[in-house]
Amino acid sequence: MNRKILAAGSIAAVATLALAGCSGTPDAAESADPDAPITLTLSGWSIDTTPEFQTLADAFTKEHPNVTIELKEYDAAEYNTLVTADLAAGSGPDIITQKEVKYVTTFQEGGQLLDVSDVKLPDGISGAESYEVDGAAYAVPYRQDSWVLFYDKDLFDAAGVEHPDGSWTWDDYADAAEALTTDTVKGAYLHRWQSTVQGFANAQTGTSVLDGDYGNLKDYYDNTLALQAAGDQVDFNTSTANQLTYQGEFGTQKAAMMLMGTWYTATLIAQQASGDANDFEWGIAPAPQLDDKTAGTDNTPVTFGDPTGFGINANIDSAKADAAKQFLEFAASEEGAQALAAIGITPALTNDAVVESYFSVEGAPTDDLSKFAWSTHEVLPENPTSSKTATIQGILADLHTAVMSGSASIDDAIKTAEDRVKNEVG
């Protein structure tokens, strides 16, 4: 069924005519043009390798033929800076993709995001609270990645190591990394991002970066440094000096395990199909847990991840705003979720039908544990919605680099970070 968007400008005209109805004016409904053409611009990045933007645009405009959605591409590394500059210049996109939650308040406090609290969201969608400021919503989630454990089944079999079963704690992970390490293969690869340590530490200990107390990081860094010292994963300095990519380390079987966000699923499938990654059997398992309370498939594993969402430029006209809100509603809906799942993207809404679509993608794993890991977890935000988050995360990034590079002990780095947050953020 084709659903036509009634331009908000026409709705305003209808209201005006309705007020004059007693004077014998024509029926307002006859004046509205449901086929009025509307063009929306949508911001994105790495469009050639990030198909979600075009997929959602095509699916929406197929049902709304009077709407055209034009993609506006920005450099991924400078996305927020460039979008902010365009908005300030009055040339920003109509629909603003929220790439990182920690910058939502920057857009909102600058008056650049429309209140979209009236956009209807389906029950069970994840990540909506990340876009709420003072009780109002300024974006809606369309995807919700979470961090899981990717593992190479072929390398596990070659080493005679049992596959993950969903019950692993961090000790089990370390034992497997040691058993899998050979002269040519590391048991694990840990990428350089602070997320790979701090995200798990905060989620699994129930700590927010806003608390200003970072003692919860110590055990997680001690475990990571032990793996590095034992040679069971590439050390941070080598990874940095050689600018190693996580796709290359896992995809060419230089590492048997890798903690990474679910977005990597689509990349790995595509790279195996193109030959950029080796041909091997792989799966995903829940991230290792702090203790047995959340480990095992009878429990709900705790992990972390932020949503990706769409907001609306506060300065667009009412006709475009009406159309843009309908696009946001579509992107968050089950129909939108199915479109994303069909290309290996993790939508914010998951249910049995969406899980089936996701794992029906050619090249995706089909085992039950992979399906469990992808669909069953408690996902806590890496970046709480606050104007303080971006600055604090910058300080904690310095902590991460200092500890992983060996330039500071974890105790000293924690004290430095706590002092800086107190003095620089308050």
C-alpha positions in Angstrom: 0.0 0.0 0.0 1.4 3.4 -0.9 1.2 5.8 2.0 1.3 9.5 0.8 2.6 12.2 3.1 0.3 15.1 3.5 2.5 18.2 3.6 2.3 20.0 6.9 2.0 23.3 5.0 -1.2 21.9 3.4 -2.4 20.9 6.8 -2.0 24.5 8.0 -4.0 25.6 5.0 -6.7 23.1 5.9 -6.9 24.6 9.4 -7.3 28.1 8.1 -10.1 27.1 5.7 -11.8 25.2 8.5 -12.0 28.3 10.6 -13.7 30.1 7.8 -16.1 27.1 7.1 -19.2 29.0 8.2 -18.6 31.5 5.3 -19.2 28.8 2.7 -15.6 28.1 1.7 -14.8 24.9 -0.2 -14.2 21.7 1.8 -10.6 21.9 3.1 -9.9 18.2 2.2 -10.4 19.1 -1.5 -7.6 21.7 -1.2 -4.9 19.4 0.2 -2.5 17.8 -2.1 -1.4 14.4 -0.7 1.0 14.0 -3.6 3.0 17.2 -3.0 6.6 16.4 -3.7 9.0 16.6 -0.8 12.8 16.3 -0.8 14.7 15.4 2.4 18.4 15.3 2.9 19.9 12.7 5.2 23.4 12.8 6.6 25.6 9.7 6.6 29.2 8.6 6.3 31.2 6.0 4.3 28.1 5.5 2.2 29.7 3.1 -0.2 30.5 0.7 2.6 27.6 1.6 5.0 24.5 0.5 3.2 22.0 1.2 5.9 21.3 4.8 4.9 20.3 3.9 1.3 18.5 0.8 2.4 16.2 2.7 4.7 15.8 5.6 2.2 14.8 3.2 -0.6 12.4 1.2 1.6 10.7 4.4 2.9 10.3 6.1 -0.5 9.0 3.0 -2.1 5.9 3.4 0.2 6.0 7.2 0.0 6.5 7.9 -3.7 6.1 11.6 -3.3 9.2 11.8 -1.1 12.8 11.9 -2.3 15.6 11.3 0.2 19.0 12.5 -0.9 22.1 11.2 1.1 24.6 13.8 2.2 27.9 12.2 2.9 30.4 13.4 5.5 33.9 12.2 6.4 33.4 9.5 9.1 36.3 10.7 11.3 35.1 14.3 11.3 31.4 13.7 11.1 30.2 15.6 14.1 32.4 18.6 13.5 31.4 18.9 9.9 27.7 18.4 10.5 27.8 21.0 13.3 29.5 23.5 10.9 26.9 22.9 8.2 24.1 23.4 10.7 25.7 26.7 11.9 25.9 27.8 8.3 22.3 27.0 7.6 23.2 24.2 5.1 22.7 21.2 7.4 20.8 18.1 6.5 17.1 17.7 7.2 17.6 14.4 8.9 20.7 14.3 11.1 22.1 10.9 11.8 23.2 10.7 15.5 26.5 8.8 15.0 27.6 9.1 18.7 25.4 9.5 21.7 27.9 11.6 23.5 27.3 14.5 21.1 23.5 14.4 21.3 23.4 17.1 23.9 25.8 19.3 21.8 23.2 19.4 19.0 20.3 19.7 21.4 21.8 22.5 23.5 22.6 24.3 20.3 18.9 24.3 19.4 19.7 22.3 16.3 17.4 19.3 17.0 13.6 19.2 16.7 11.6 17.7 19.6 10.4 14.4 18.2 8.6 13.1 21.3 5.5 12.6 19.1 7.1 10.0 16.9 5.6 6.7 17.7 8.1 3.9 18.6 7.3 0.2 18.8 7.3 -1.6 22.1 10.6 -3.3 22.9 12.8 -0.9 21.0 16.2 -0.4 22.5 18.2 2.8 23.0 15.4 5.3 23.0 16.3 6.7 26.4 19.7 7.7 25.0 18.0 10.5 23.1 15.9 11.9 25.9 16.9 15.2 27.5 14.7 16.7 30.3 11.9 14.4 29.3 11.8 15.2 25.6 13.1 13.0 22.8 15.4 14.6 20.2 16.1 11.5 18.1 14.9 8.0 17.7 17.1 4.8 17.5 17.2 2.7 14.3 20.1 0.5 15.2 21.5 -0.9 18.4 24.8 -2.6 18.3 26.1 -4.5 21.2 29.5 -6.0 22.0 30.0 -9.7 21.6 32.8 -12.2 21.2 33.7 -13.2 17.6 35.5 -16.5 17.4 37.1 -18.6 14.6 35.7 -22.1 14.8 38.4 -23.5 12.5 41.2 -22.2 14.7 39.5 -23.5 17.8 39.2 -27.0 16.2 42.9 -26.9 15.0 44.0 -26.1 18.5 41.7 -28.7 20.1 40.0 -26.0 22.2 36.3 -26.3 23.0 34.1 -23.6 21.4 32.5 -21.0 23.7 29.2 -22.2 25.2 27.9 -18.9 26.5 29.1 -19.5 30.1 32.5 -17.9 29.9 33.8 -15.5 32.5 36.9 -13.4 31.9 39.1 -16.2 33.4 37.7 -18.6 30.8 38.4 -16.2 28.1 42.0 -15.8 29.3 42.5 -19.6 29.5 41.2 -20.0 25.9 43.4 -17.2 24.6 46.5 -19.0 26.1 45.5 -22.3 24.7 44.8 -20.9 21.2 48.1 -18.9 20.9 50.7 -20.4 18.5 53.8 -19.1 16.7 51.5 -17.7 14.0 48.2 -17.1 15.7 47.3 -15.0 18.7 44.6 -16.3 20.9 42.8 -12.9 20.9 43.0 -9.5 19.3 42.0 -6.5 21.3 41.6 -3.3 19.3 43.1 0.0 20.6 39.8 1.7 21.6 39.1 2.4 25.2 35.7 0.7 24.7 37.3 -2.7 24.6 38.2 -2.5 28.3 36.2 0.4 29.8 32.9 -0.4 28.1 32.8 -3.9 29.7 34.1 -2.7 33.1 31.5 0.0 33.4 28.5 -2.1 32.2 29.4 -5.2 34.2 30.1 -3.4 37.4 27.2 -1.0 37.0 29.3 2.1 36.9 28.7 5.3 34.9 31.5 7.5 33.6 29.7 10.4 35.2 30.4 9.0 38.7 33.9 10.3 38.8 35.2 7.2 40.5 37.1 4.8 38.2 38.4 2.2 40.6 36.2 -0.4 38.8 38.5 -0.3 35.8 41.5 -1.8 37.7 40.7 -5.5 37.5 39.7 -5.2 33.9 43.0 -3.5 32.9 45.0 -6.0 35.0 43.4 -8.9 33.1 44.0 -7.2 29.7 47.6 -6.4 30.6 48.2 -10.0 31.7 47.1 -11.2 28.3 49.3 -8.7 26.6 52.3 -9.6 28.7 51.8 -13.3 28.1 51.8 -12.7 24.3 48.3 -14.1 23.9 47.2 -10.9 22.2 49.1 -8.2 20.2 50.4 -5.6 22.5 48.9 -2.1 22.3 52.1 -0.4 21.2 52.6 -2.8 18.3 49.0 -2.4 17.2 49.4 1.4 17.3 52.7 1.5 15.5 51.5 -0.7 12.7 48.0 0.7 12.7 46.5 -2.7 12.7 42.9 -3.1 11.7 40.6 -5.4 13.6 39.1 -6.5 10.3 42.5 -7.6 9.1 43.6 -9.3 12.4 40.5 -11.5 12.7 39.5 -11.7 9.0 42.8 -13.1 7.9 43.0 -15.5 10.9 45.8 -13.8 12.8 43.7 -14.0 15.9 41.2 -16.7 17.0 39.0 -14.4 19.1 38.0 -10.8 19.1 35.7 -8.7 21.2 33.8 -6.3 18.9 30.5 -4.7 18.2 27.9 -6.6 16.2 28.4 -4.2 13.3 31.4 -6.3 12.4 29.0 -9.1 11.3 28.0 -7.4 8.1 31.6 -6.4 7.4 33.0 -9.9 7.9 30.3 -11.4 5.7 31.0 -8.9 2.9 34.8 -9.4 3.2 34.6 -13.2 3.0 32.4 -12.9 -0.1 34.9 -10.5 -1.7 38.0 -12.4 -0.7 39.3 -9.6 1.6 38.9 -12.0 4.5 39.8 -15.7 4.6 37.2 -18.4 4.1 36.6 -19.9 7.5 33.8 -20.8 9.8 33.0 -18.4 12.6 30.5 -17.6 15.2 29.6 -15.1 17.9 29.2 -15.8 21.6 28.2 -13.6 24.5 31.0 -11.4 25.9 32.8 -12.9 28.9 31.1 -12.0 32.1 32.3 -10.7 35.5 30.9 -13.8 37.3 28.5 -16.7 37.0 25.5 -14.6 37.9 25.1 -13.4 34.3 26.9 -16.1 32.5 25.2 -19.0 30.7 22.3 -19.3 28.3 19.9 -19.5 31.2 20.9 -16.0 32.2 21.1 -12.7 30.5 24.6 -11.6 29.8 25.6 -8.0 30.4 27.3 -6.0 27.7 27.4 -2.5 26.4 26.7 -0.5 23.3 25.1 2.8 22.1 22.3 3.2 19.6 22.6 5.0 16.3 19.6 7.3 15.7 18.0 9.9 13.5 17.2 13.4 14.6 15.5 16.3 12.6 17.0 19.7 11.9 15.1 22.1 14.0 15.2 24.8 11.3 13.5 22.9 8.4 10.0 24.0 7.3 6.9 22.3 8.6 6.2 20.3 5.5 9.6 18.7 5.6 9.4 18.2 9.4 6.2 16.2 8.9 7.8 14.0 6.3 10.9 13.6 8.3 9.0 12.4 11.4 7.3 9.7 9.3 10.7 8.6 8.1 11.9 8.4 11.7 8.9 6.3 12.6 9.5 4.0 9.7 13.2 3.6 10.5 12.4 2.5 14.1 9.5 0.2 13.0 9.6 -3.6 12.5 9.5 -3.0 8.8 12.6 -0.8 9.0 14.2 -3.4 11.3 13.5 -6.2 8.8 15.2 -4.1 6.0 18.3 -3.6 8.2 18.4 -7.2 9.4 18.3 -8.4 5.8 21.7 -6.6 5.1 23.3 -7.8 8.3 22.7 -4.6 10.3 21.6 -4.8 13.9 18.3 -2.9 14.3 17.2 -1.2 17.5 14.1 -3.4 17.5 14.5 -7.2 17.6 12.0 -10.0 17.8 11.9 -13.6 16.5 11.1 -12.5 13.0 14.0 -10.0 12.9 16.4 -12.6 14.3 15.4 -15.0 11.5 15.9 -12.3 8.9 19.3 -11.4 10.3 20.7 -15.0 10.3 19.2 -15.8 6.9 21.8 -13.5 5.3 24.1 -15.6 3.2 27.4 -16.1 5.0 26.0 -15.4 8.5 26.5 -18.1 11.2 23.5 -20.3 11.8 24.2 -21.9 15.2 22.0 -21.3 18.2 24.7 -19.7 20.4 25.3 -17.0 17.7 21.6 -16.3 17.7 21.5 -16.1 21.5 24.5 -13.8 21.7 23.0 -11.4 19.1 19.5 -11.3 20.5 19.7 -11.9 24.3 21.6 -9.5 26.5 21.3 -6.5 28.7 22.9 -3.6 26.8 24.0 -0.7 29.0 25.0 2.6 27.4 28.7 3.3 26.9 27.9 7.0 26.8 25.3 8.3 29.2 23.4 11.3 27.7 25.0 14.3 29.3 26.9 17.5 28.3 29.8 16.2 30.4 30.2 12.8 28.7 32.4 13.9 25.8 34.9 15.6 28.0 35.0 12.8 30.5 35.5 10.2 27.8 38.4 12.2 26.4 40.0 12.1 29.8 39.4 8.3 30.1 40.8 7.9 26.6 44.1 9.3 28.0 43.9 6.9 30.8 43.5 4.0 28.4 46.5 5.0 26.3 48.7 5.6 29.3 47.9 2.2 30.9 48.0 0.1 27.7 51.2 1.7 26.4 52.9 1.2 29.8 53.6 4.8 30.4 51.6 4.8 33.7 50.4 2.2 36.2 46.7 1.6 36.4 46.6 3.0 39.9 48.3 6.2 38.9 46.3 6.6 35.8 43.0 6.2 37.7 44.0 8.8 40.2 45.0 11.2 37.4 41.7 10.7 35.6 39.7 11.2 38.8 41.6 14.4 39.6 41.1 15.7 36.1 37.4 15.0 36.0 37.0 16.8 39.3 39.0 19.8 38.2 38.1 20.0 34.5 34.5 18.9 34.6 33.2 19.3 38.1 
